Amino acid sequence: MALEKTVDFGKVQDIDVLNLSSLEKRAAKVIGKGEFGYIEEGSDDEYTKKHNTAAFNEVHLLPRVLQNVEEPDQSTEFLGNELASPLLAAPIAGNTLAHESGEIGLAKGTKEAGIMMAQSTFASKTIAETAAISDGAPYMFQLYMPKDWGYCKYLLDEARNAQASAIILTADSTLGGYREADIINNYHLKGKIANLDGYNTGKKGVGAGSLFAESMQSLNLDLIEKLGSYSGLPIIVKGIQHPLDADNAIKAGAAAVYVSNHGGRQLDGAPASIEVLPAIARTVDHRVPIIFDSGVRRGTHVLKALALGADLIGVGRPFSYGLALGGWKGVQAVAEHLKMEINIAMQLTGSRTIEDVKKIQISSDLKF
């Protein structure tokens, strides 16, 4: 707490949240046009981005009644971390695009809400800065695999020193999707990549591009063991959309799999994440935990993903919008609103605990 008194969190204010989707238009008024376009956009025609949320409408929860549910308990555990709710602030690059506090604001807000946070390699604050604010709160580091193994070891060392719970290896971004908003706005990701600051390449003029070029196009299963062996941390593979990839990742040593299509920012025309989750969960068969994201905007969406096999539910853009509107208090407000919706949905489905939620029947697969 003494450290937080020395940190400038920028403009911080309470915000009212009607629902997560309503935050987008409000945030567009306070974020620069190019910056907002970068955060909001999907790839190509944005079919997958939009379908991610719409597809939840085809998943129907079968409620139970008279289950003696007065005060649902949505606390849960993930990789040894006790959480107030099964929510994750999914990794997003350059959070200073939304608010000057960037990842430290995100870390403060998620800490106050008692949920998990993941920080991107392309963060605008260093791992150490973010971890200092997290101060023991659940935290994971998302790795974009760099070409330079020395730089990769530097990032892994920083994450280990920050007591990260796991490394999330992003596997679905071997190159960026075609995103037209950036072209229309003539926008390129701005601001420093803070995690580059502490690493000396030994080569004059070497920037982020040269550290990452080509490497992400040659990802393979051997990286799971390599990263885990060096870091001593659990390795989670992000971007899983096919059951065989989940099975292969687990057999290669992954401690968890992360079902995601990158919020529709990569391959347009891919299924919604919620559509592929059931088959992946059947293949995983409880061998490792499952993280899920892409399109989550409601508490009922969280319950549906949990009922279909997920253990931790990621939310991305809404946290950026909350950050833009209120700093860390905006992040906390988004989390608390979602927790409120989860609480209502748990009570109305007769679920006292998250384990009960995972047993909710889906109406398309009824077995009475």
Buried (B, 14 or more C-beta within 10 A) or exposed (E): EEEBEEBEBBBBEEBEBEEBEBBBEBBBEBBBEBBBBBBBBBBBEBBBBBBBBEBBEEBBBBBBEEEEBEEBBBEBEBBEBEBBBBBBBBBBBBBBBBBBBBBBBBBBBBBBBBBBBBBBBBBBBBBBBBBBBBBEBBBBBBBBBBBBEEBBBBBBBBBBEBEBBBBBBBBBBBEEBBBBBBEEBEBEBEBBBBBBEEBEBEEEEBEBEBBBEEBBEEBEBEBBEBBBEBBEBBBBBBBBBEBEBBBBBBEBBBBBBBBBBBBBBBBBEBBBBBBBBBBBBEBBEEBBBBBBBBBBBBBBBBBBBBBBBBBBBBBBBBBBBBBBBBBBBBBBBBBBBBBEBBBEBBBBBBBBBBEBBBEBBBEEEEEE
